[in-house]
Amino acid sequence: MLRGLTTISFYAHDVAAARDWYAELLGVRAYFQRPEQGDPAYVEFRVGDYQHELGIIDARFAPDGWSTEDGGAIVYWAVDDLEATWARLLEMGATPFEKPTERGPGFVTASVRDPFGNILGVMVNHHYMDVLAGRKG
């Protein structure tokens, strides 16, 4: 039924600023932008081992009921070094949402609020690494 993530969508009132912030964080430029020239309404990055899509959409296109208030699901991205990632996010101006927390052996989560109001989760997850190792073998 659910086959995998296709696109994670974040909203921002300043898409260009969000694009630049995420480009610095990810170390890659957005590969897609609309419109192609001028102020973007949408940008997209390919991220990680499976090239998942991270889209940033102008907040004026958010669905009815979208709020900048905290709530809803948090998507956690797998990272190799949670402490270093946490520190980098804070250095870049993100604010703590939930400090690094051990959830059990091999599972540590943390989350921040990016400068645009989105909750970005990061996680060390041994299941993710096991699946990744199995696909490479």
Salt bridges, closest charged atoms under 4 A:
ASP20 OD1 - ARG19 NE 2.99
GLU24 OE2 - ARG88 NH2 3.89
GLU36 OE2 - ARG34 NH1 3.19
GLU53 OE2 - ARG46 NH2 3.12
ASP58 OD2 - ARG60 NE 3.24
ASP70 OD2 - ARG113 NH2 2.41
GLU98 OE1 - ARG103 NH2 2.78
ASP130 OD2 - HIS126 ND1 3.60
